[in-house]
């Protein structure tokens, strides 16, 4: 004869499963945000580099924005204004001689703190 599952036991198991799912979702959000912020820094840094080294004008941001939005229509964040923010952030980071590794570590701490605050 099979033992009967008590309601109390079931409720505890269900609560634990929900907790694991929420924790997994939380960790996934942190990882995605870390990667996106890193890519945004790379976009800004690349534009900044080419503007300085090759004399690209500011209109290149309009073109990059249009091309990225066309290539990734399901993604948000590639407006002209956002790409200008990416460039400005990379410029500020360059003033402190921040390399990509330091930016990634900062992004990691920032996203974990932000998700903790928002979660």
C-alpha positions in Angstrom: 0.0 0.0 0.0 1.3 3.4 -0.9 1.7 6.1 1.8 -0.7 8.9 1.6 0.9 12.3 0.7 -0.1 14.8 3.4 -1.2 18.2 2.4 1.5 19.8 4.6 4.2 17.7 3.0 3.0 18.6 -0.5 2.8 22.3 0.3 6.4 22.2 1.6 7.6 20.4 -1.6 5.8 22.9 -3.8 7.2 25.9 -1.9 10.7 24.5 -2.3 10.2 23.9 -6.1 8.9 27.5 -6.5 11.9 28.8 -4.6 14.3 26.9 -6.9 12.5 28.2 -10.0 12.6 31.8 -8.8 16.3 31.5 -7.9 17.1 30.1 -11.3 15.2 32.9 -13.0 17.0 35.4 -10.9 20.4 34.0 -11.8 19.5 33.9 -15.5 18.5 37.6 -15.4 21.8 38.5 -13.8 23.7 36.6 -16.4 21.8 38.1 -19.3 22.2 41.6 -17.9 25.9 41.2 -17.4 26.4 40.1 -21.0 24.2 42.9 -22.4 25.9 45.6 -20.4 29.2 44.2 -21.5 28.1 44.3 -25.2 26.8 47.8 -24.8 30.2 48.9 -23.4 31.9 47.1 -26.3 29.7 48.9 -28.8 30.4 52.3 -27.2 34.1 51.6 -27.0 34.3 50.4 -30.6 32.6 53.6 -31.8 34.8 55.8 -29.6 37.9 54.0 -30.9 37.0 54.4 -34.6 35.9 58.0 -34.1 39.3 58.8 -32.6 41.6 56.6 -34.7 39.8 56.9 -38.1 38.0 60.1 -37.8 34.5 58.7 -38.0 31.9 61.4 -37.6 28.9 61.5 -35.3 26.6 60.4 -38.1 28.0 56.9 -38.0 25.9 56.4 -34.8 22.8 57.0 -36.8 23.9 54.4 -39.3 24.9 51.8 -36.7 21.6 52.3 -34.9 19.6 51.8 -38.1 21.7 48.7 -39.1 21.5 47.1 -35.7 17.8 47.7 -35.4 17.3 46.2 -38.8 19.4 43.1 -38.0 17.9 42.6 -34.5 14.3 43.9 -34.7 13.3 41.9 -31.6 15.8 43.6 -29.4 15.5 47.0 -27.8 18.3 49.4 -26.9 19.8 50.3 -30.2 18.2 53.7 -30.7 20.5 56.6 -31.6 20.1 58.0 -28.1 21.1 54.7 -26.4 24.1 54.2 -28.6 25.2 57.7 -27.7 24.9 56.7 -24.1 27.0 53.6 -24.8 29.7 55.8 -26.4 29.5 58.3 -23.5 29.9 55.5 -20.9 32.9 54.1 -22.8 34.4 57.6 -22.9 34.0 58.0 -19.1 35.5 54.6 -18.5 38.4 55.4 -20.7 39.2 58.5 -18.5 39.8 56.1 -15.6 41.9 53.7 -17.8 39.3 51.0 -17.3 40.0 48.0 -19.4 37.4 45.5 -20.5 38.1 43.1 -17.6 37.5 45.9 -15.0 34.3 46.9 -16.8 33.1 43.3 -16.8 33.7 43.0 -13.1 32.0 46.3 -12.4 29.0 45.2 -14.6 28.9 42.0 -12.6 28.6 43.7 -9.3 26.2 46.3 -10.6 23.8 43.8 -12.1 23.8 41.6 -9.0 23.1 44.6 -6.8 20.4 46.0 -9.1 18.6 42.7 -9.4 18.8 42.3 -5.6 17.3 45.8 -5.2 14.7 45.2 -7.9 13.9 41.6 -6.9 
